[in-house]
Amino acid sequence: MKRSGVADLKLHPGRAPHWLVKRMMPMASALCEFIVHEYGTTELLKRLADPIYFQALSNVLGFDWDSSGSTTVTCGVLASVLNLETHGVVGLGGKGTASTRTPEQLRALEDYGLDGGRLADVSRLVAKVDNAAIQDGYQLYQHVFFVDTDENWTVVQQGMNGESGDARRYHWCSNQVTNFVEEPHSGIVSGEIAKSVLDMTASESRDCRNVSVDIVKDGPVRVRRMFENLKPYG
């Protein structure tokens, strides 16, 4: 897994001031329009998939707290201002229950000629990998899917650890994903390195993934019999 940077992200309650969000929106729209005009939509998506660039963008827009809000507020602002007509990119999803509506919103893009069904499947798969294949103690609560008219995409999602009071941000980019279950991330941002983490997306976990699939294929009856036949050590 490619980790592009590390930053402290503490869980902060509450909302960003309305006056700040109001100022962030036109600046975000103008910056993204400039990037697309100069470099194209794929470059904008590539930059949003870089955790360090994303954090810098949040700071430039005025959200200069390096906390969990830098993800949710910046993603919310981008999703509000980006549109296919002006930027060639749209941001869908959000925080909490809004994140669960992402597949439905992606399917609606079929009106623009995009394969909304395939994009919806990608959204669900990305969320499933970070929730299940990476067992690091962080529960996803935010999922934003950025996509252009050529169906290039970037996903920025965030999980929380209620016990430690930390947040962890996960970045995905379509032009860097060759396998959804092995080394798929363009970057992960966290202020903490946990001692016990099960990362089934690591290349070192390939054999473990294969065995897990074999066990599932064996069915619950055979697996139960195998456990019953195990003898305790000692």
C-alpha positions as CSV (number, residue, x, y, z in Angstrom):
1,M,0.0,0.0,0.0
2,K,1.4,3.4,-1.0
3,R,1.3,5.8,1.9
4,S,1.9,9.3,0.6
5,G,2.0,11.1,3.9
6,V,1.1,11.3,7.6
7,A,-0.8,14.1,9.4
8,D,-2.5,14.3,12.8
9,L,-6.3,14.2,12.4
10,K,-8.2,14.5,15.7
11,L,-11.9,14.1,15.9
12,H,-13.5,17.4,16.5
13,P,-17.3,17.8,17.2
14,G,-19.4,20.6,15.9
15,R,-19.7,22.4,12.6
16,A,-17.5,24.8,10.6
17,P,-18.6,28.4,10.9
18,H,-21.1,29.4,8.2
19,W,-19.1,32.5,7.2
20,L,-16.0,30.3,6.6
21,V,-17.8,27.8,4.4
22,K,-19.4,30.7,2.5
23,R,-15.9,32.0,1.7
24,M,-14.5,28.6,0.9
25,M,-17.0,27.7,-1.8
26,P,-16.2,30.4,-4.5
27,M,-12.5,30.0,-3.9
28,A,-12.7,26.2,-4.3
29,S,-14.8,26.6,-7.5
30,A,-12.3,29.0,-9.0
31,L,-9.2,26.9,-8.0
32,C,-10.7,23.7,-9.5
33,E,-11.8,25.5,-12.6
34,F,-8.3,26.8,-13.1
35,I,-6.7,23.4,-12.6
36,V,-9.1,21.8,-15.1
37,H,-8.5,24.5,-17.6
38,E,-4.7,24.3,-17.4
39,Y,-4.2,20.5,-16.8
40,G,-7.5,18.7,-17.3
41,T,-9.9,16.8,-15.1
42,T,-7.6,13.8,-14.5
43,E,-5.0,16.1,-12.9
44,L,-7.6,17.5,-10.6
45,L,-8.7,14.0,-9.6
46,K,-5.0,13.0,-9.1
47,R,-4.4,15.9,-6.8
48,L,-7.5,15.2,-4.7
49,A,-6.1,11.7,-4.3
50,D,-2.9,13.0,-2.8
51,P,-3.4,13.2,0.9
52,I,-0.8,16.0,1.4
53,Y,-2.1,18.1,-1.5
54,F,-5.6,17.6,-0.1
55,Q,-4.6,18.8,3.3
56,A,-2.8,21.8,1.7
57,L,-5.9,22.6,-0.3
58,S,-8.0,22.6,2.8
59,N,-5.6,25.0,4.5
60,V,-5.5,27.3,1.4
61,L,-9.3,27.4,1.3
62,G,-9.3,28.7,4.9
63,F,-9.9,25.6,7.0
64,D,-6.6,25.6,8.7
65,W,-7.4,23.2,11.5
66,D,-5.6,19.9,10.8
67,S,-8.5,17.9,12.3
68,S,-11.2,15.5,11.1
69,G,-13.1,18.5,9.8
70,S,-10.5,19.2,7.2
71,T,-11.8,16.1,5.4
72,T,-15.5,16.5,5.9
73,V,-15.7,20.3,5.4
74,T,-13.4,20.4,2.3
75,C,-15.2,17.4,0.7
76,G,-18.5,19.0,1.4
77,V,-17.4,22.3,-0.1
78,L,-16.0,20.5,-3.2
79,A,-19.2,18.4,-3.6
80,S,-21.3,21.6,-3.4
81,V,-19.4,23.6,-6.1
82,L,-18.1,21.1,-8.6
83,N,-20.4,20.4,-11.6
84,L,-20.0,18.7,-14.9
85,E,-20.8,21.8,-17.0
86,T,-18.1,24.1,-15.5
87,H,-15.5,21.7,-14.1
88,G,-16.2,18.4,-15.9
89,V,-16.1,16.8,-12.4
90,V,-18.8,16.2,-9.9
91,G,-18.5,15.2,-6.2
92,L,-21.2,12.9,-4.7
93,G,-21.8,11.4,-1.3
94,G,-20.9,13.0,2.0
95,K,-20.9,12.4,5.7
96,G,-23.1,10.0,7.7
97,T,-26.4,9.0,6.0
98,A,-25.4,11.1,2.9
99,S,-22.6,8.6,2.3
100,T,-25.1,5.8,1.9
101,R,-26.8,7.6,-1.0
102,T,-23.7,7.7,-3.1
103,P,-24.5,4.6,-5.3
104,E,-28.0,6.0,-6.0
105,Q,-26.5,9.4,-7.0
106,L,-23.9,7.7,-9.2
107,R,-26.6,5.7,-11.1
108,A,-28.3,9.1,-11.8
109,L,-25.3,10.1,-13.8
110,E,-26.5,7.7,-16.6
111,D,-28.5,10.8,-17.7
112,Y,-25.1,12.3,-18.7
113,G,-24.0,9.1,-20.6
114,L,-21.9,7.7,-17.8
115,D,-22.0,4.0,-16.7
116,G,-23.7,4.8,-13.3
117,G,-24.2,1.2,-12.4
118,R,-20.5,0.4,-12.8
119,L,-19.5,3.5,-10.8
120,A,-22.0,2.5,-8.1
121,D,-20.3,-0.9,-7.8
122,V,-16.9,0.8,-7.5
123,S,-18.2,3.0,-4.7
124,R,-19.6,0.0,-2.7
125,L,-16.4,-2.0,-3.3
126,V,-14.1,0.8,-2.1
127,A,-16.1,1.3,1.0
128,K,-16.2,-2.4,1.7
129,V,-12.4,-2.8,1.4
130,D,-11.6,0.0,3.8
131,N,-14.3,-1.2,6.3
132,A,-13.6,-4.9,6.2
133,A,-10.2,-5.7,4.5
134,I,-8.4,-3.1,6.6
135,Q,-9.2,-3.8,10.3
136,D,-7.5,-0.9,12.0
137,G,-10.1,0.2,14.5
138,Y,-11.6,2.9,12.3
139,Q,-15.2,2.9,11.3
140,L,-16.1,4.7,8.1
141,Y,-18.5,7.6,8.4
142,Q,-17.7,9.7,5.3
143,H,-17.5,8.8,1.7
144,V,-17.2,11.2,-1.3
145,F,-16.9,10.0,-4.9
146,F,-15.4,12.5,-7.4
147,V,-15.8,11.5,-11.1
148,D,-15.3,13.2,-14.4
149,T,-17.1,12.7,-17.8
150,D,-14.6,10.1,-18.8
151,E,-15.4,8.0,-15.7
152,N,-12.0,8.7,-14.1
153,W,-12.6,8.9,-10.3
154,T,-11.1,9.6,-6.9
155,V,-12.6,8.5,-3.6
156,V,-11.9,10.3,-0.3
157,Q,-13.3,8.6,2.7
158,Q,-12.7,8.9,6.4
159,G,-13.1,6.6,9.5
160,M,-13.2,7.4,13.2
161,N,-11.8,5.7,16.3
162,G,-14.0,6.7,19.2
163,E,-11.6,5.3,21.8
164,S,-8.5,7.1,20.7
165,G,-10.4,10.2,19.4
166,D,-8.6,10.0,16.1
167,A,-9.6,10.0,12.4
168,R,-8.1,8.3,9.5
169,R,-8.5,9.4,5.8
170,Y,-8.3,7.0,2.9
171,H,-7.6,8.1,-0.7
172,W,-8.3,6.1,-3.9
173,C,-7.6,7.1,-7.5
174,S,-8.8,5.1,-10.5
175,N,-5.6,5.6,-12.5
176,Q,-3.6,4.1,-9.7
177,V,-5.9,1.1,-8.9
178,T,-5.0,-2.1,-10.7
179,N,-6.4,-4.4,-8.1
180,F,-9.1,-3.4,-5.6
181,V,-7.9,-5.9,-2.9
182,E,-4.1,-5.5,-3.2
183,E,-2.3,-2.3,-2.6
184,P,-5.2,-0.1,-3.9
185,H,-4.7,3.2,-2.0
186,S,-3.0,6.3,-3.3
187,G,-2.6,7.4,0.3
188,I,-3.7,7.1,3.9
189,V,-3.5,9.9,6.4
190,S,-3.4,9.2,10.1
191,G,-1.7,10.5,13.2
192,E,-1.3,7.2,14.8
193,I,0.4,3.9,13.9
194,A,-1.5,1.1,15.7
195,K,0.3,-1.9,17.0
196,S,-2.3,-4.5,16.0
197,V,-3.8,-4.0,12.5
198,L,-5.0,-6.6,10.0
199,D,-4.3,-5.3,6.6
200,M,-5.7,-7.8,4.1
201,T,-4.9,-5.5,1.2
202,A,-1.1,-5.8,1.7
203,S,0.8,-7.8,-0.8
204,E,2.2,-9.9,2.1
205,S,-1.5,-10.9,2.9
206,R,-2.0,-12.5,-0.6
207,D,-1.8,-16.1,0.8
208,C,-4.1,-15.2,3.6
209,R,-6.7,-13.8,1.2
210,N,-6.5,-17.0,-0.9
211,V,-7.0,-19.2,2.1
212,S,-9.9,-17.1,3.3
213,V,-11.7,-17.6,0.0
214,D,-11.0,-21.4,0.2
215,I,-12.5,-21.5,3.7
216,V,-15.6,-19.7,2.5
217,K,-16.0,-22.1,-0.4
218,D,-15.7,-25.1,2.0
219,G,-18.9,-24.0,3.7
220,P,-19.8,-23.6,7.4
221,V,-20.3,-27.3,8.1
222,R,-16.8,-28.3,7.2
223,V,-15.3,-25.3,8.9
224,R,-17.2,-26.1,12.1
225,R,-15.9,-29.7,11.9
226,M,-12.3,-28.4,11.5
227,F,-12.6,-26.3,14.6
228,E,-14.1,-29.2,16.6
229,N,-11.2,-31.4,15.6
230,L,-8.6,-28.9,16.8
231,K,-6.8,-29.9,20.0
232,P,-5.7,-27.3,22.5
233,Y,-2.0,-26.8,23.0
234,G,-0.4,-27.5,26.3
